[in-house]
Amino acid sequence: MDSASSIHNLPSSLRCELKIIRATHLDFIPPGNIFIRSYHSTSTGKRIRLDSRETPSTSEPCWNQSFTLQYHSAATSSLEELKRQSVVFELRWRCSIPILDTIVGSKLFGRAEIKWKDALQSADG
């Protein structure tokens, strides 16, 4: 999975731009739609869930989609705690089944976890 992120340290805040670009060499994914689900921890211990748009399942799907997240805190210690957290990415598959026009849940095909401290270090160059 290719993605790019840009993280900026600001006094008592953290801004993250997350770009979901594409996935490569996906084998054995049945016909349907795939999407990227990400979980972002907050300094209060809650998780924010973001889903990319769905795209038809192919061996090299492309999203080119961006999200911007802004974390604010009055306490620097809260941001330090956030930097100890991770961002989780999941590649998920969904098939629409025409039973009462509903969509059945998604299936997990792959998972990756990135520590905020590692993302911050790579953003600093």
Secondary structure by P-SEA (a helix, b strand, c coil): cbbbbbbbbcccbbbbbbbbcccccccccccbbbbbbbbbbccccbbbbbbcccccccccccccbbbbbbbbbccaaaaaaaaabbbbbbbbbbbbbcccccccbbbbcbbbbbbaaaaaaaaac
